[in-house]
Amino acid sequence: MFTHRSLSPTARVIIPQVITGPKDLGASDLICRYRMNYFRSDYLKQISTSIKIHSEKHENLHVVFVCHSMGSVIFSDIYEEIKKIKSKNSFQVRSIIFLGSIARRTVSEKLCGQHNFINDVGQKDFWPVAAWYINPLKYDPVGRFGFGRGMVIDRIFEVNNHTSCTEMQHLEDWVVPIVEDEIIKMSEISSKKTYYNRYRMGHKIVWTLLPLSSLYLFFSALGVV
């Protein structure tokens, strides 16, 4: 999360604020999400404290949220609570930026508003697809294929994987200009064949065969088949 005050080009303070997640986040959390309530409350507490501190220091506080991977899912979950924080503190959300996101496509409906919503897509990012295959009820591969909706600015990067979008080069070239001056640079690739339909077909096959094979193994163990 980046917060900054913008009274004039010469009277501007850029404040980077990192919201940290659990270091022991693992595959079980991705699949079962049994600790999600704790994650949400912890993130919300960090964000609320940070905004309160900086809004008291700066009259004209502007906020840009930059969320990576699972952070985009948790941010989407607590967005309504963040709006309540806004009613108690004076600040303005300028932009929301997703990097390597695994959030559901439907979150775009509630996250789009009077601010920019940018989604950086990595064409070599495997994890959004993996999360989607593991738990299709909770995740979508928007970090790999984009939201594909006019209200969201999908920026496609051919060489980006799940970590390169958080490296200094990408942040300096593509994220910092939005934070500093609200300059949204567009990637050279505006649209590209992504084979999304092939992945969707594979996804349907997997989730059709999985329950059938599970039933077959169950009845085989009982000696029915």
C-alpha positions in Angstrom: 0.0 0.0 0.0 1.4 3.4 -0.9 0.0 6.6 0.6 0.9 10.1 -0.4 -0.1 13.7 -0.1 -0.5 15.7 -3.3 -1.1 19.4 -2.6 1.2 20.5 -5.5 4.0 18.9 -7.5 6.6 20.5 -5.2 4.8 19.7 -1.9 4.3 15.9 -2.2 5.3 13.2 0.2 5.5 9.6 -0.9 5.0 7.1 1.9 5.5 3.4 1.1 3.6 1.2 3.6 3.9 -2.6 3.4 1.1 -4.8 4.8 2.8 -8.1 5.7 1.2 -11.5 5.5 1.9 -14.8 7.3 5.3 -16.3 6.5 4.0 -19.8 6.8 1.3 -19.5 4.1 1.1 -22.8 2.4 -0.8 -25.0 0.0 -3.3 -26.0 2.7 -4.3 -22.3 3.1 -4.8 -22.0 -0.7 -7.0 -25.1 -0.8 -8.9 -25.0 2.5 -8.7 -21.3 3.4 -9.3 -22.3 7.1 -7.2 -19.4 8.3 -8.7 -16.7 6.0 -10.7 -15.1 8.8 -7.5 -14.5 10.7 -5.7 -13.2 7.7 -8.6 -10.8 6.9 -8.8 -9.4 10.4 -5.0 -9.0 10.6 -4.7 -7.2 7.2 -7.6 -5.0 8.1 -6.0 -4.0 11.4 -2.7 -3.2 9.7 -4.4 -1.1 7.0 -6.7 0.7 9.4 -3.8 1.6 11.7 -1.6 2.8 8.8 -4.4 5.0 7.3 -5.3 6.5 10.7 -1.7 7.4 11.4 -1.1 9.0 8.0 -4.5 10.7 7.7 -3.8 12.5 11.0 -0.4 13.7 9.7 -1.6 14.8 6.2 -4.8 16.7 5.3 -4.9 15.5 1.7 -4.1 11.9 1.9 -4.3 9.8 -1.3 -4.0 6.0 -1.2 -2.9 3.5 -3.8 -3.4 -0.2 -3.0 -0.9 -2.6 -4.6 -1.8 -6.3 -4.0 0.0 -9.4 -5.0 -1.3 -12.9 -5.4 -3.3 -14.0 -2.4 -3.1 -10.4 -1.1 -5.5 -9.5 -3.9 -8.0 -12.1 -2.7 -7.8 -10.9 0.9 -8.0 -7.2 -0.2 -11.2 -8.0 -2.2 -12.7 -9.7 0.9 -12.1 -6.7 3.2 -12.8 -3.9 0.7 -16.2 -3.1 2.2 -14.5 -2.8 5.6 -11.9 -0.5 4.1 -14.7 1.8 2.8 -16.0 2.0 6.4 -12.5 3.1 7.5 -12.7 5.8 4.8 -15.9 7.2 6.4 -14.0 7.7 9.7 -10.7 9.1 8.2 -10.0 11.7 5.5 -8.4 10.0 2.6 -9.0 9.2 -1.1 -8.4 5.9 -2.9 -6.7 6.8 -6.1 -5.9 3.4 -7.6 -6.0 -0.3 -7.0 -3.3 -2.4 -8.7 -3.3 -6.2 -8.8 -0.1 -8.2 -9.5 -0.2 -11.9 -10.1 -3.7 -12.0 -8.9 -5.8 -15.1 -8.2 -9.0 -13.1 -7.3 -12.4 -14.0 -8.8 -13.4 -12.1 -11.9 -16.6 -10.9 -10.1 -14.6 -8.7 -7.7 -14.2 -6.2 -10.5 -17.8 -5.2 -10.0 -17.3 -4.0 -6.4 -13.7 -2.7 -6.8 -14.3 -0.5 -9.8 -15.5 3.0 -8.9 -14.2 6.5 -9.0 -10.6 5.2 -8.9 -8.4 3.3 -11.4 -8.3 -0.5 -11.3 -5.2 -1.9 -13.0 -4.4 -5.6 -13.3 -0.9 -6.6 -14.4 -1.0 -9.9 -16.3 2.1 -12.2 -16.5 2.0 -14.5 -19.5 4.5 -16.9 -17.8 2.7 -16.9 -14.5 1.8 -20.4 -13.5 0.3 -19.9 -10.1 -3.0 -18.2 -11.0 -3.8 -21.2 -13.2 -2.8 -23.6 -10.4 -4.9 -21.9 -7.8 -7.9 -21.9 -10.2 -7.5 -25.7 -10.8 -7.1 -26.4 -7.1 -10.1 -24.3 -5.9 -12.3 -23.1 -8.8 -15.0 -21.8 -6.4 -12.6 -19.3 -4.8 -10.1 -18.3 -7.5 -9.8 -17.2 -11.1 -6.6 -17.0 -13.2 -6.9 -13.2 -13.8 -3.1 -12.8 -13.1 -2.5 -15.0 -16.2 -5.3 -14.1 -18.6 -6.7 -10.8 -17.2 -10.2 -9.9 -16.2 -11.3 -9.2 -19.8 -13.7 -6.5 -18.7 -13.8 -3.0 -19.9 -13.9 -1.5 -16.4 -10.5 -3.1 -15.6 -7.2 -2.0 -17.2 -5.4 -5.3 -18.0 -1.8 -4.7 -18.8 -0.2 -7.8 -20.4 3.5 -8.6 -19.9 4.9 -11.4 -22.0 7.9 -12.3 -19.8 6.4 -11.8 -16.3 6.0 -14.7 -14.0 4.6 -14.7 -10.4 7.6 -13.0 -8.8 9.0 -10.8 -11.5 6.0 -8.5 -11.3 7.1 -7.6 -7.7 10.7 -7.0 -8.6 12.2 -3.4 -8.6 12.3 -3.1 -12.3 8.6 -3.7 -12.8 7.6 -1.6 -9.9 9.8 1.4 -10.9 8.6 1.2 -14.6 4.9 0.4 -14.2 3.7 1.0 -10.6 5.6 4.0 -9.3 4.4 6.3 -12.1 0.8 5.6 -11.0 1.6 6.3 -7.3 3.5 9.5 -8.0 1.6 11.1 -10.9 -1.4 8.9 -11.8 0.4 8.1 -15.0 -0.9 4.7 -16.2 1.5 3.4 -18.8 0.1 0.8 -21.1 2.0 -2.3 -22.0 3.0 -2.8 -25.7 0.9 -5.9 -25.8 -2.7 -4.8 -25.5 -4.2 -8.2 -26.4 -2.7 -11.5 -27.1 -3.9 -15.0 -27.8 -3.7 -16.6 -24.4 -5.2 -20.1 -25.0 -7.6 -19.4 -22.2 -10.3 -21.6 -23.8 -7.9 -24.5 -23.8 -7.3 -24.1 -20.1 -11.0 -23.8 -19.5 -11.6 -27.1 -21.4 -8.9 -28.8 -19.3 -10.3 -27.3 -16.2 -13.8 -28.8 -17.0 -12.3 -32.2 -17.8 -10.3 -32.3 -14.5 -13.3 -31.3 -12.4 -15.6 -33.8 -14.2 -13.2 -36.7 -13.9 -12.1 -36.0 -10.3 -15.5 -36.7 -8.6 -16.1 -39.7 -11.0 -12.7 -41.2 -10.2 -13.2 -40.6 -6.5 -16.5 -42.4 -6.6 -14.9 -45.3 -8.6 -12.1 -45.7 -6.0 -14.6 -45.5 -3.1 -16.9 -48.3 -4.5 -13.8 -50.3 -5.5 -12.6 -50.2 -1.9 -16.1 -51.5 -0.9 -15.8 -54.3 -3.5 -18.8 -53.1 -5.4 -17.0 -52.6 -8.7 
